[in-house]
Amino acid sequence: MLDALRKGAGTWVAKIFIALLILSFAVWGIADIFRNFGNNVVAKVGDTEISVADFDLAYRRELNAVSRQIGRPLSTTEGAQFGVPQQVLARMIAEAAMNDMAADMKLGISDDELRRMIQENPAFQRPGGGYDRNSLVQLLRANGISEDDFVREQRLLSGRQQIAGALTDNIKTPEAMLSAFNIFENETRTVRYIAVPPSAAGEIPAPTDEALQSFYETRKEDFRAPEYRSLSILQLLPQSLAKPDEVTDEEARKAYDRAGNRFRTVEQRRVLQMPFPDSAAAEAAAAELAAGTKTFAQLMEERGLKDSDVNLGLMAKDKFLDPAIAEAAFSLPERGVSGAVQGRFTTVILEVAGIQPEAVRPFDEVKAELKQEIALEKAEQDVQDLHDEIEDARAGGATLAEVAGRFSLTTSEIPAVDSNGRDDAGQPVTLPDADGLLGDAFESDVGIENNPLPLGQRGFVWFDVTKVTPARDRELSEVRDAVVQAWTEKERDQKLLNLSADMATRVRGGETLDAVAAAAGLEVKTSDSFKRNGQPAGLPQEAVEEAFSGPSGTVLDTMGADGGRLVMVVDSVSAPAFFREEESIKQIDTQISEQLSASLLNLVINKVEADKGVEINQQALQLVIGGPSQN
């Protein structure tokens, strides 16, 4: 992408400009279709044109970038659905506006300065420093850009940078604004609060039939039965077709002989490794071991080491990071102790705590496993062949049930499933793990032949919608328990709200928070100090936001945790110190300055577009993005 080629070629102003160009440009739908320009132009600002070729190249580079992010190729049509053309065209129109403005102002750059700018670009430097023309050529070739086009674009970029620099260089955040942002970001508060639990509402009596019916009538939508689909599903997997009993011993034996070291387990050893600060200490300890005056365990105890400090676990020789230690460990007998071993990073003494010898699993032990694998390999081809036969049968009008009978397969029936994958009792339905199955089922209908979906790595799944049950309002008798629960929760919430509101009113009226809490049999707690983005214990996010809604002494009644309520009093407010040179404030200053610069630049670009006019050739545009042309 051109942006990648420009990286490092401009000032920080240019970087801000490039990063934020796609913002604030309402270019879609505001321009007329070209009437007097050729089909090779996709848009025009003033006298500056954007060619179809340039737009196509920029659009495809952006598609490639998005494709890398999502992990699969993205077509031009899909890119249009994601809004990529609008973003690319907005950026190019903004650049065209700047280019036209630069031309009017006769801004430019000398050939020598342009050459210097290109040669100093970090993307074109040798590893040891200095300009590397081959890097430029390779990068241009990889991006499908000619050298002449690149030089032309760099010249235009220089003009845009001059305008951006003149507008935004040395923009400084007003101190009052910076101080306000600092307070907003770093002010800390504490609150004293009463946590009113749901149990404070007491017992909620059962509703009368009239009250329940009235409640239900106002909430019918909450208890509405969703649309359900009945599905017939046919799965085709290698596992279901595999017939390991038909695989002969001879076939399995041949596979065993071809397996090489697959069934061989190399020798592994459990090694205890005791490190020493230097070679002299290790040699002295090794001498004590050799003389029999101390054991490995006694040396560990002396040095305050536990088994977990020295146990390397069961390891093969090639898993050791240090070859010297591996050689020493595998030269010892079981329970053998080494002398001082000079490792790559330290000197150690080793003890072999256990040996698991090399072993080869015999044929008879793995025969069934091999037969299953061979059967699966055969079944994978059978799946593809059967897939084609099933598709031919479906094309001939056969139902899934008829297909299953013809090929000795079995369908599974799903009596009812909603769009969230639940049955009519609200329980999860077990469906084949095929991406898009449920969505496709709800886009289909009874009698429609649906395409098979991939299942696993080698399988397929077909489905038919056999019945559609429309969404409907349920009778109260069908959902009575759920309605009673919802009514009870509403009544409890209202009682809690009344209780906490009364407490807050009393505190505002002059009673102390402690007296109000004591009267309710509750306790007063004090929060830790917190900022706006903090999450102190006992305070949900909504309560944190409320705590910053007024000065010290503000009384608040808000939602608490786990369905309870909170009655809070803002206890302390601590304004942060303000030193413009302090590092955190410098960061805020930089962010605001960049945003002010970008905002100013956007205003200028919008004004240029409005004065000079923006025209879009919709027909040429649609040819590039693959959609229908608009006339």
MOMO-V738555 format. One record per residue. RES is the residue in one letter. SS is DSSP state (h for helix, s for strand, l for the rest). D_FIRST is the distance of its C-alpha to the first C-alpha in Angstrom with 1 decimal. Layout:
RES & SS & D_FIRST
RES & SS & D_FIRST
//
This chain:
M & l & 0.0
L & h & 3.8
D & h & 5.3
A & h & 5.3
L & h & 6.5
R & h & 8.8
K & l & 10.2
G & l & 13.8
A & l & 14.0
G & l & 15.7
T & l & 18.6
W & h & 18.9
V & h & 19.3
A & h & 15.8
K & h & 14.6
I & h & 16.9
F & h & 16.0
I & h & 12.3
A & h & 13.4
L & h & 16.2
L & l & 15.2
I & l & 15.4
L & l & 19.0
S & l & 22.1
F & l & 20.9
A & l & 23.3
V & l & 21.9
W & l & 22.9
G & l & 26.4
I & l & 27.3
A & l & 26.6
D & l & 28.6
I & l & 27.6
F & l & 27.3
R & l & 30.6
N & l & 30.5
F & l & 27.1
G & l & 25.9
N & l & 24.1
N & l & 21.0
V & s & 20.2
V & s & 18.9
A & s & 19.6
K & s & 21.3
V & s & 22.1
G & l & 25.2
D & l & 24.7
T & s & 20.9
E & s & 19.5
I & s & 16.2
S & s & 16.4
V & h & 16.2
A & h & 14.1
D & h & 11.3
F & h & 11.8
D & h & 11.9
L & h & 8.7
A & h & 6.9
Y & h & 9.5
R & h & 9.2
R & h & 5.7
E & h & 7.5
L & h & 10.5
N & h & 9.5
A & h & 8.8
V & h & 12.1
S & h & 13.7
R & h & 13.4
Q & h & 14.9
I & h & 17.8
G & l & 18.4
R & l & 18.5
P & l & 16.7
L & l & 16.3
S & l & 17.5
T & h & 16.5
T & h & 20.0
E & h & 19.6
G & h & 16.3
A & h & 18.5
Q & h & 21.1
F & l & 18.9
G & l & 18.0
V & h & 14.3
P & h & 14.8
Q & h & 16.7
Q & h & 14.2
V & h & 11.4
L & h & 14.2
A & h & 15.8
R & h & 12.8
M & h & 12.7
I & h & 16.5
A & h & 16.7
E & h & 14.7
A & h & 16.9
A & h & 19.9
M & h & 19.2
N & h & 18.7
D & h & 21.9
M & h & 23.7
A & h & 22.7
A & h & 24.1
D & h & 27.3
M & l & 27.7
K & l & 27.2
L & l & 24.8
G & l & 23.2
I & l & 22.7
S & l & 24.7
D & h & 23.5
D & h & 24.8
E & h & 23.0
L & h & 19.7
R & h & 20.3
R & h & 21.3
M & h & 18.2
I & h & 15.9
Q & h & 18.5
E & l & 18.8
N & l & 15.1
P & h & 15.7
A & h & 12.8
F & h & 15.0
Q & s & 18.4
R & l & 21.0
P & l & 22.4
G & l & 25.5
G & l & 23.9
G & l & 23.2
Y & s & 20.5
D & l & 19.5
R & h & 18.4
N & h & 18.0
S & h & 15.1
L & h & 13.3
V & h & 14.3
Q & h & 13.4
L & h & 9.8
L & h & 9.5
R & h & 11.6
A & h & 9.8
N & l & 6.7
G & l & 9.4
I & l & 9.4
S & l & 12.8
E & h & 14.0
D & h & 15.8
D & h & 12.8
F & h & 11.0
V & h & 14.4
R & h & 15.0
E & h & 12.0
Q & h & 13.1
R & h & 16.6
L & h & 15.8
L & h & 14.1
S & h & 17.4
G & h & 19.4
R & h & 17.8
Q & h & 18.3
Q & h & 21.9
I & h & 22.6
A & h & 21.2
G & h & 23.1
A & h & 26.3
L & h & 26.2
T & h & 25.5
D & l & 26.5
N & l & 29.6
I & l & 29.6
K & l & 32.2
T & l & 33.0
P & l & 36.7
E & h & 39.0
A & h & 40.6
M & h & 37.3
L & h & 36.3
S & h & 39.7
A & h & 39.5
F & h & 36.3
N & h & 37.8
I & h & 40.9
F & h & 38.9
E & h & 36.9
N & h & 39.7
E & l & 43.0
T & s & 45.1
R & s & 47.9
T & s & 50.6
V & s & 52.6
R & s & 55.9
Y & s & 56.1
I & s & 58.2
A & s & 56.5
V & s & 58.4
P & l & 58.0
P & h & 58.3
S & h & 61.7
A & h & 63.0
A & h & 63.1
G & l & 65.9
E & l & 66.9
I & l & 65.6
P & l & 68.3
A & l & 67.6
P & l & 66.8
T & l & 69.5
D & h & 68.8
E & h & 68.5
A & h & 66.0
L & h & 63.9
Q & h & 64.0
S & h & 63.1
F & h & 60.2
Y & h & 59.0
E & h & 59.1
T & h & 56.7
R & l & 54.3
K & h & 54.5
E & h & 50.8
D & h & 50.3
F & h & 52.6
R & l & 51.6
A & s & 51.3
P & l & 47.8
E & l & 47.3
Y & s & 48.1
R & s & 47.3
S & s & 49.5
L & s & 47.7
S & s & 48.8
I & s & 46.5
L & s & 46.5
Q & s & 44.7
L & s & 44.3
L & l & 43.5
P & h & 44.3
Q & h & 46.4
S & h & 48.6
L & h & 49.2
A & l & 49.6
K & l & 53.3
P & h & 53.8
D & h & 57.5
E & h & 57.1
V & l & 55.4
T & l & 58.0
D & h & 58.8
E & h & 58.2
E & h & 54.6
A & h & 54.1
R & h & 55.8
K & h & 53.4
A & h & 50.4
Y & h & 52.1
D & h & 52.6
R & h & 49.0
A & l & 47.8
G & l & 48.2
N & l & 48.0
R & l & 46.8
F & l & 50.2
R & s & 51.0
T & s & 50.8
V & l & 50.8
E & l & 53.2
Q & s & 52.2
R & s & 53.9
R & s & 54.3
V & s & 54.2
L & s & 55.3
Q & s & 53.7
M & s & 55.4
P & s & 53.5
F & s & 55.4
P & l & 54.5
D & l & 55.6
S & h & 57.3
A & h & 60.8
A & h & 60.8
A & h & 59.6
E & h & 62.3
A & h & 64.9
A & h & 64.0
A & h & 63.9
A & h & 67.4
E & h & 68.7
L & h & 67.3
A & h & 68.8
A & h & 72.1
G & l & 72.1
T & l & 72.7
K & l & 69.6
T & l & 67.4
F & h & 63.6
A & h & 64.1
Q & h & 66.4
L & h & 63.8
M & h & 61.2
E & h & 63.7
E & h & 64.5
R & l & 60.8
G & l & 60.2
L & l & 57.8
K & l & 57.5
D & h & 56.8
S & h & 53.3
D & h & 52.7
V & h & 53.4
N & s & 52.9
L & s & 49.8
G & s & 50.5
L & s & 50.9
M & s & 48.6
A & s & 48.3
K & h & 48.4
D & h & 44.8
K & h & 43.7
F & l & 45.1
L & l & 42.6
D & l & 45.2
P & h & 46.7
A & h & 49.9
I & h & 50.6
A & h & 49.9
E & h & 52.4
A & h & 55.0
A & h & 54.7
F & l & 55.1
S & l & 58.0
L & l & 60.2
P & l & 62.5
E & l & 62.3
R & l & 63.4
G & l & 63.2
V & s & 62.2
S & l & 60.4
G & l & 61.2
A & l & 58.7
V & s & 55.3
Q & s & 53.0
G & l & 49.5
R & l & 46.1
F & l & 46.1
T & l & 49.8
T & s & 53.2
V & s & 54.4
I & s & 57.4
L & s & 56.9
E & s & 59.0
V & s & 58.5
A & s & 59.3
G & s & 59.0
I & s & 58.0
Q & s & 56.6
P & l & 57.4
E & l & 55.2
A & s & 55.9
V & s & 55.1
R & l & 55.4
P & l & 57.9
F & h & 57.3
D & h & 59.6
E & h & 57.6
V & h & 54.3
K & h & 55.6
A & h & 55.0
E & h & 51.4
L & h & 50.7
K & h & 52.4
Q & h & 50.2
E & h & 47.0
I & h & 48.4
A & h & 49.3
L & h & 45.9
E & h & 44.3
K & h & 46.7
A & h & 46.1
E & h & 42.4
Q & h & 43.1
D & h & 45.9
V & h & 43.5
Q & h & 41.2
D & h & 44.3
L & h & 45.8
H & h & 42.6
D & h & 42.9
E & h & 46.6
I & h & 46.1
E & h & 43.5
D & h & 46.0
A & h & 48.7
R & h & 46.7
A & h & 45.9
G & l & 49.6
G & l & 50.2
A & l & 51.3
T & l & 50.9
L & h & 49.6
A & h & 53.2
E & h & 54.3
V & h & 51.4
A & h & 52.3
G & h & 55.9
R & h & 55.1
F & l & 53.1
S & l & 55.0
L & l & 52.3
T & l & 52.6
T & s & 50.9
S & s & 50.7
E & s & 51.5
I & s & 50.0
P & s & 52.6
A & s & 50.3
V & s & 46.9
D & l & 45.0
S & l & 41.3
N & l & 41.2
G & l & 42.8
R & s & 46.3
D & l & 49.7
D & l & 52.3
A & l & 53.7
G & l & 50.4
Q & l & 49.9
P & s & 46.7
V & l & 46.8
T & l & 45.9
L & l & 43.4
P & l & 41.7
D & l & 38.4
A & l & 36.3
D & l & 33.1
G & l & 33.6
L & h & 37.4
L & h & 38.7
G & h & 36.1
D & h & 36.8
A & h & 40.5
F & h & 40.4
E & h & 38.5
S & l & 41.0
D & l & 44.8
V & l & 48.1
G & l & 48.4
I & l & 44.7
E & l & 43.5
N & l & 40.4
N & l & 37.9
P & l & 38.3
L & s & 35.9
P & s & 34.9
L & s & 37.1
G & l & 36.4
Q & l & 35.0
R & l & 37.5
G & s & 39.3
F & s & 39.3
V & s & 40.9
W & s & 42.4
F & s & 43.8
D & s & 46.0
V & s & 46.6
T & s & 50.4
K & s & 51.1
V & s & 49.5
T & s & 51.4
P & l & 50.4
A & l & 49.8
R & s & 53.1
D & l & 54.9
R & l & 57.0
E & l & 60.6
L & h & 61.5
S & h & 63.6
E & h & 60.5
V & l & 58.6
R & h & 61.4
D & h & 60.6
A & h & 57.0
V & h & 58.2
V & h & 60.9
Q & h & 58.3
A & h & 56.0
W & h & 59.1
T & h & 60.3
E & h & 56.9
K & h & 56.9
E & h & 60.5
R & h & 59.7
D & h & 56.7
Q & h & 58.8
K & h & 61.6
L & h & 59.3
L & h & 57.8
N & h & 61.3
L & h & 62.3
S & h & 59.4
A & h & 59.6
D & h & 63.3
M & h & 62.7
A & h & 60.1
T & h & 62.6
R & h & 65.4
V & h & 63.2
R & h & 62.3
G & l & 66.1
G & l & 67.0
E & l & 67.4
T & l & 65.7
L & h & 63.0
D & h & 65.2
A & h & 68.1
V & h & 66.1
A & h & 64.7
A & h & 68.1
A & h & 69.6
A & l & 67.1
G & l & 67.5
L & l & 64.0
E & l & 62.7
V & s & 60.5
K & s & 57.5
T & s & 55.4
S & l & 51.7
D & l & 49.8
S & l & 47.9
F & s & 44.5
K & l & 41.5
R & l & 40.0
N & l & 37.5
G & l & 40.2
Q & l & 42.0
P & l & 45.6
A & l & 48.0
G & l & 49.8
L & l & 47.6
P & l & 45.1
Q & h & 42.0
E & h & 43.8
A & h & 46.7
V & h & 44.4
E & h & 42.9
E & h & 46.5
A & h & 47.6
F & l & 45.5
S & l & 46.9
G & l & 49.9
P & l & 51.7
S & l & 53.9
G & l & 56.7
T & l & 54.8
V & s & 56.1
L & s & 53.7
D & s & 54.3
T & s & 51.2
M & s & 50.0
G & l & 50.7
A & h & 49.7
D & h & 50.9
G & h & 52.1
G & l & 54.2
R & s & 54.3
L & s & 54.1
V & s & 56.3
M & s & 54.7
V & s & 55.7
V & s & 53.2
D & s & 55.0
S & s & 53.1
V & s & 50.1
S & s & 48.7
A & l & 46.5
P & l & 44.1
A & l & 44.7
F & l & 42.5
F & l & 41.5
R & l & 38.4
E & l & 37.9
E & l & 38.0
E & h & 34.8
S & h & 34.3
I & h & 34.9
K & h & 32.5
Q & h & 29.8
I & h & 30.9
D & h & 31.0
T & h & 27.4
Q & h & 26.2
I & h & 28.4
S & h & 27.5
E & h & 23.7
Q & h & 24.6
L & h & 27.0
S & h & 24.5
A & h & 21.9
S & h & 24.8
L & h & 26.0
L & h & 22.6
N & h & 22.3
L & h & 25.9
V & h & 25.3
I & h & 22.3
N & h & 24.4
K & h & 27.3
V & h & 25.5
E & h & 24.3
A & h & 27.9
D & h & 29.5
K & h & 27.5
G & l & 27.0
V & s & 24.0
E & s & 24.4
I & s & 22.6
N & l & 23.3
Q & h & 23.7
Q & h & 24.7
A & h & 21.6
L & h & 19.5
Q & h & 21.5
L & h & 21.1
V & h & 17.4
I & h & 17.7
G & l & 20.9
G & l & 23.4
P & l & 26.7
S & l & 26.6
Q & l & 28.5
N & l & 31.2
//
